[in-house]
Each structure stands twice: as structure tokens, then as C-alpha cells.
Amino acid sequence: MNGIPMNTNQKKASPKTLKGLIVLGVIIVAVLILFTMCTVQVPTGNTAIITTFGKVEDYTLEAGFHFKSPFQEIILMDNREQKTPFSTQAFSSDIQQVDIIGSINYAINKATAMTLFKEVGTDYFSKLVNPRMLENTKAVFSKYTAENLVSAREQLSIQIRDNLSKEMERYGISIISVSIENIDFTDAFTDAVEAKQVAAQRKLQAEIEQEQKTMETQQQAERQKIDAEAKANVVKIDADAAAYSTRIKAEAEAEANRKIAESLTQELINFTQVNQWNGQLPTYVSGGAAEALPVLSLNETQTQDIQK
């Protein structure tokens, strides 16, 4: 029978050699397991809590590679800022039910992480932070009327954060912020608020219209007053002008009369009387009238002229 010739250099492995390989493999696996059990890699932003047979050690491990006893267990505590949403119900000071949706940002202190784990555990948020946050939220909301809650959202968030921070400080939990993201009321209250707002808007519109009418009336009265004052001023100006004209005329006449009076002489008066006499004497006169007749002093020439 033809076949491939067998290499004489190849020999079957002896049972002793196989046993040695198996032992070597077991040792390698054991070393790897032991290495894994004796080392730990702590992620960035975490603090490692160490327990030995359930007992918490009085030291922690920071981020990085570390050796540990194979009998020790590692519990990671996240020190980074964390955000957790929440929802709850509360009542306003006027007993209106409010549905609240928000979120909280918090972080734990590295130095107190071990104490927090000892006293509360890893589920510290659900056991400690969340219940106190909901209680503070309801307490703060109860101080405001329903109408004031929406406009005071930022103030509500600050008050809840401040109150909660005081309580969480002793546990090494820092409350960074509390955000009230949505406030919802019952349908009945929402309808009542809308009706009130509509009524307020109508009232405001009526007040605006009334103020506008009042302003227009005042402006019209002011215009009438201005017109009356203008007319009165015109009348006064005319009167002043007439009085001034009369005064000037009177002064002119008085001045003319004064000048005439100053220019009169006895000779001029006698001459005027002679020019105006018609040459006739009264037929009879009474004693008093005769005395009243003027006595003319005529010279010879004037007498001849009269006779002519």
C-alpha cells in the first residue's frame, strides 16, 4: 500500500509534556486572574471606595491605576456634575393644584464621598436628595398665589436650591442648581385666569378710551381758552390804539389851541370884531345890555372907511 512516508524526527508528545503544558496554562490563567483581582482602574471623575469583607476602609482611591488586595471590593462614586429630572405636585397659597416639571444639578465632594457611602450608600439621590427636594419644592410653592407662580419661576428655583443646599451640605452634596421648567394648572383655573385676563384687558381698553376722550376735551377747552385770550388781546389792542389815537388828537388840538391863544392880541381881537360887524347898532338896549356892547376905538381912517 502506497502512502506518505512518515518523518522519523516527528515523535508523539509524551504524557509528561502534555501535563506540563496544562500546568503552565493553569498558572498563566491564575496569574491573570490574580492580577485582575489585585488591580483596579478608577475612571476620571470618580472616587473609589474600598471595602474589605464588607468593611469600608478609611481611605479612597483617586482616578488612575491602583493595586489592591484580592479580598477588597471597589465601589465607584461619581464626583462629576449630574443632572436628574423630577416631577411632582404642589399647592399654591390659595389652594390651587400645580403640576411641576423640573431638574436638579448636583455633585458630591470627593473628600466626603466615603462618609456619604457609609451613611447613605450609592443610591443617595433616591434616598436623600430627591425626597428633600420635593418637600422643599412644595413648601416654597405654598408661599405664592397661583397667579404669581408663573412670573416667579426663577425666584422659586433659587429658593428651592438655597433651602436644599443647607440640608445637603453636611452630607458633602453640592446642589448646583434647581430649574423649574414647567408649571401647569388645572383646566378650571386656567379658564378662570384667561377670563380674568380678558376682563382686565377690556377694562384697560375702556380706561384708555376714557383717558383719550378726557384728553381731547381738555385740549379742546385749552384751544377755546387760547382763542378767547387771543380775541381779548385783539380787543385790548384795538382799544389801546383808539385811546392812543384820541389822546394824540386831543393833545394836538390842545397844542393848536395853545398856540392860537398865544398868538391872540388885543389889536387882533378888535380887528376881527370890526371885520365881522355889519355897521348896525341895536335900536334899543337895556341898561345891562348897553354895558355889554363893545366899545370900539376907531381912528379917523377906520371911521371913513366905515362910512363909505
C-alpha angles and dihedrals in degrees: 000000000000119000145145110291114245118242108243091209092064112089132178115258111255120238089247092059092049091050091052092051091051092050091049091051091049091050092050092050091047091050090050092049091047091048090051092048093048099048135060135188111212111203121231113272094027136102119212118224112204124212127183112203088337096312115122112233120226094241136061136209124238126215113300142056118321141171121232141170115276088234093059125093125211123219116188121218114195111227096183124106110276131196123208126179122222140183131196145148129248141169128239123227089265091054098256117150114238129194110211131198120183148129139235129215117205144153136194126235116248092219094056099036092102093050091048090052092049095049102034112005133222094308091064092134096061093038100041118005102042098048093048092046093053091047092050091047092056092045093052094045091052090065094063133066116241092251092054097048097079095050091044096054095120092046090050091053092050094049093049091049093048094048093046093046091060091054097044096045094084090056094051093249115138115208103210099179145338118211124198100205102174138013118192129184134197118279092246093055092044091053091048091051092049091050090049091049091050090050091048091050091050091049091049091049091050091049091050092050091047091049090050092051091047090049092049090049091049091048091050091049089048091051091049090049091050091049092049092049090048092051091047090051090051091050091048091049091050091047091048090049092049091047090048091049092049092048092049091048092048091048089050092050092046090050090049092049090048092053091047091050090049091051096051118105132177091250091053091049092050091047092051092050092051092049090052096045115101093207097252126118124207114268092227136006134188123237093262093042093051090055088052094055113104118248111223120207104208125180122217097268093051089050093054091048091053093049091051 
